[in-house]
């Protein structure tokens, strides 16, 4: 792995491909999937431009939560936009962000994850 990582740093590096395994070049997914009920969100850089997909965002009706807790002074129609908030949490990074999709004996591709950190 150390030789491979060293070779990757050199100009003109071309990933070695195993044609017999029909794997092609590796893919990379830095972050885990967001939990069910949330979607991928993006941080902003210093200039306000969209950054990395490093957040999980969930839309929450805070009025519903308060109504469920017994509070009665909220708009029951659900039309009050102040009741809807988006809550962002950090998106977990994958321990093994690199992968190969390799066909199994039935020809169905299976994903094999790995890490290049030494």
Phi, psi and omega in degrees: 000322180297320178295319180296313180297319177297317179295325181297332182282346183275147178299142177081011180299135175234124185299131177292131183247135176263099183293329180295326180276351182054039185268330184068202180277158181286158172253171180217130173227106186293326188246151173290165174292151174284151178299155179303137181093357176233167181230166180289133175239161184242136173285169178245143176277184183302329182270003178088005178278153181298132181255224183283156176278064190254018181227155170246126185245133179234134177272128185234135173268097183291333178292320178299317180299319180289322177298318180297334180272003175106356178286139185245357189268025181248153181299113182286343183286344181080006182274355182280109184294341178291344180280339185264121178234151172254128180249124181252137174234152179299138178275128182294141175276147178286141174291323180238090187278347181265151179209158168239139171259112185240129179293138176275191183298335180267003179084004179272127182289133175244143182265129178243118184267146176206172183230141179261001179291141179257000000 
